[in-house]
Structures are given as structure tokens and as C-alpha cells.
Amino acid sequence: MDCKSVLKSGDRVTIGDDGREYTTLVDEIFDEGNFSILQPFYRGKSVELEPGQEYKFTCVKGGGLHYFNAMVIRSDVSGSVSVVYVRYTGNYLRLQRRNAYRSRVALDIEVRKKAQGKQLPEDWSSAKTIDISESGMRVRLGPRFEQGDILECNIRIDRYGIFTVLPTVGCIIKRASPLQNKAGESICGIAFTEIDPKSKNYLLKLITLSQRNPLTR
């Protein structure tokens, strides 16, 4: 990876450390392998990144997700803003941000039709994804779900070291292909209509990691 071609001053990066993630900004790019970041904060407190320690970095930009490792060289706390100097160490992977990239992974979800007007919300139905991307998913659903239904969905991620339940996602059934079974089920293509940026980043990370591991069905 050439840091000068991938990163720019002001880019937002996420740093992974033993299950925790810290978000900060790129400060300056020095050459192909060295750059600096602003010292990250976690729950209102500055995070001390250990010199010599390698961390996983993720940067989500308009063209996709950039995933790589970098080692902390030193920190400079002498100025008004604390800066951390890091060096790229490898494992670069770029995933283009296209709907064609889907992770064929069976995630547990709960889905229901969104209440309209004075309607009471329906009970949640449990299901599993057939595949999922940052913009939608395919799911096998029962006969009460049809094309055009507006839904809300809870998605649990428990793969590739990611363990989280995404905040409720708004979505719509774009396609419903009936299956020839007695249960009257359909394979539903669902598009996300309301999803927060952090949840998108989790999904992009899931897709990236799934490309590096055997597909989970």
C-alpha cells in the first residue's frame, strides 16, 4: 500500500485493538509508508497507543473500504494537539463499494413490518440471512411478507471477530421470489433505507473479512 495514494489529511480512520475500536483523523502523510494520526479518544478519554504495537486500521472512503495494519512509532504530546506517528506494516486489502460484493453468511435477524399511522407494531419474526452487503440482504421469509413491505430489522453479527447487534435498521422488500414449498415462503431481496454510518462500517468490515476467510453459509 502506498500511503500517499490511499490516505489524505483529514481522512477518518478506525483503529482496532483487542475488540475495541477507536476513531480518529489522519494528520499528515510523510511518504509511502509513514503517516501520523491525531491521538484517538474513547468515551471522552485519550487513548494511549503503545509504541511498537501493531494495530488494525480501517478507512472508509467514497470508493470503498481500505483495511491494513500499521505500527505505532511514537507519540508527540508537546503541542496543543497530540499526534501519533505510525508506519504501514502490511495486510492491505481494498474492497470496492459495490452492491456486487456480498457476504454469503447466515446471520441471525429479527424482522417485522413497520407500524403505519396508529397501527400497533407486529411481533418480531426470526430469520437468517442468505447473504448481506452494506446496502441490503437476501432473506427467506414467510407468506405474510410481500414485495413493497416496509420493515424494520435487528441484525446480529457474530463472525470474524465482530460481535455486535446493529441498531434497528429500516428497510423495504424490493423483490419476493416465491418458493415451491408448503410453508409459502419467499426469497426476499431487502434494501436498507435507514442505517447509520457505524452500522455500514460494521457490514463493510464483515464483507472484507469474509473475502479473506472461507465462505460461511
N, C-alpha and C positions, 0 to 999 in steps of 0.2 A: 504494500500500500504506500502510495506517495501522499504524505500528509498535506502537502501544499496543494494537491489537486482535489483531495477529498474534503478537507476541512477549511473553514473560514472563520475569522474572528467574529464572535457573536453567535456561532452555532451552539445549539443546546445539545449537551451530551449527558447520557446516563451512565453511572459507574456502578457496577455490580460488585458486592463484597459480602460473601457468606450469607446469601439470602436477602440482604438489604440492598436497596438501590438509592443512589443519591444523584440528584440532577443539578447540573451547573452549566457554565458557559465557557466556550473556548476563548482564551485570552489572546494568544499570539501564535503564529506558525513560524518556526525558525528555519527549518529545512525539511527534507523528505521524511525524516524520522523523528523529529523533535518538535514539541509544541507545549504550550502552557495553558492551564485552565484556572479559573477562579476557584478558590477553596470552597468546596460544597458545604451546604448546611443540611442538617437533619433535625426536624422538629424544633427549629429555632436555635440550634446549637451548631457551631462549626465542627466539621468532621476532620480529624487528623488522619491524613493518608500517609502510610508508613513508607519511608524511603527504602527502595529495594524490593518492595512488594509489587506484584503484578496484579492488575485488575482487568475486568472485562468492561469494555466500553461499547456503548450503542449510540448511534447518531441517526435520527430520523430526519431526512430531508425530502424535498419535493420529489426527487427521483426514486426514493426508496429508503431502505434501512442499511446502514453500514455497521458491521459488527467486527470488533477486533480487540486484541489485548495490548496493554501498554503498562510500562513500569514507571513508578514514581521515582524521580531522581532526587529532588529536594523541594523544600517549600521556602518561600520568601514572605515573611510576615512583617517586614520592615516598613512597607508603605501603607497607605491608607486602605488599600485592598490587598488581602493575602492572595498570593499566587502559588500554584503548584506546577512544577516542571516535570514533564513526563516524556517517555520515549516509546515509540511503537515497537512491539516485540513479536508480532505475527498473528496468525489465525484470522486474517482478514477475509470477510465474506460480505458480498453485496447482494441484496435481494431487491430486485426491481419492484416498484409498487404497481403491480398489475393484478387485475382480478384473476388472471390465469393461474396465479400462484395460490394453491390451496393446500392445506394440510389435511391428509386423509387420516383423521384421528377421531376416535369416538369419545367425545366429551359429554359429561352429564349436564343436561339443561332442564330447566323448568319453563314452560311456556303457557300463556293464556291470552285470550282475546282482550284487548284493551277496552275498558269500560267507556261507553259513549254517553254523554249527557248525564242523566240521573240513573243510568243503569248501575247495578252493583257489579263489581268485578267477578269474573268466573273463578272457579277453582283452578289451581295450577295443574298442568299435566306434565308428567316426567317423560323425557325422551333422550336420545343420544344423537349427536351429530354424525353425519356420514363424512362430511368434510367441512372445512371452515377457512375463511380468509378474513382480512381486515374489514371487508365490506359486506360480508354475508356468509351464509352457510346452507347446507342441504340437510334436511331432517325428515325422518319418516314420522308422519302424524296421522291421527285417526280421522274418521269421516266428518267430524264437526268442524274441521279446519278446511277452508277453501281459498282459492285464489282471490286476492284482494283484501283478505282479512288483515286488520291492523293489530299487531301483537305487542306484548312486552315479554321479555325473556331474561332469565338469570342463567349465566354460563359459568360453570366451574372448570377451571384449568388445573390439571394435576399431572402434567407431563414435562419432561426435560428440565426438571428443577424449578418449574414455575408452579406455585401453589397459591391460587387466589380465586375469589369469586368476583366477577365483574359486577359493578353497579348495574341495576336493571337497564337493559338495552331496549330501545324502541325499534320495531321492525315491521315489515309488511311481507306477505306471501306474494311473490311475483309469479310463481308457477306452481302448479299442483298436478303431478302426473299420477293418475290412479294406478294402484297395483291390483293385480287379479288375485285377490285373496278374500277370504270370508270376513275379515275384520274391516274391509272397506278403507284400508289405509292408502295414503298417497305419499310420494316423494316430493317434498315441498322445497322449492328454491326460495330462500328468505333473504331479503336485503335489509341491512341495518339502516335505519333512518335517524336514530338518535343514539349516539355513542360518544363518550367523552374521549379526549386525546390520549389519556393514560391507558384506557382500555384498548384503544387501537394499537398502542405501542406494545402492550402485552401480546396481542394477537400477532403482530409482526414478528415479535421475538419468538413466539411459538412456531410460526411458519419457518423462520430462519433455522431454528434448531432442528425442526423436523426434516429439513433438507440435509442435515449433517448426520442423521441417525436413520436406522431402518424405519420404514413407514409403519405406523401403528394403525391398525384397523379396528 
